[in-house]
Amino acid sequence: MKNEKIALREGEEFIKLGDLLKLTGEFETGGQAKIAIQNGEVTVNGEVCTMRGKKMRKGDKAGFNGSIFEVC
């Protein structure tokens, strides 16, 4: 279980949920992230999210396997 802050790149307003999960190292490929998201294993701000293209903005939190990743 880990809590990690993920910074947006300069000029970016959001990052897609699937890309965020790949960036954290939880998944090696986008396909793996897609399956976990579609299976309802990922939460966004405490609620199950099945949209891998969900736009994650500053302050949003994604959860997977007991870990929380906050966009900052």
C-alpha positions, 0 to 999 in steps of 0.5 A: 500500500502506498500513497503517491503524488503524481505531478502533471507536466507543465501546461497539462490540465489533466492526465487520462486514468489509464496513463496515470496508472501506467505512470505509477508503475502499477501496470506495465502496459495500457492493456493491463490498466484497461482490464483492471479499470473495466473490471471495476478494480480502480476507484476515482475519488472513492468511487469505482470508475470504469472509464479508462479515458477519465480525465484526472485533474489536480486534486483527483485521487485514483485508487488501486490495490490499496494504493492511492495516487493523487494528481497534483 
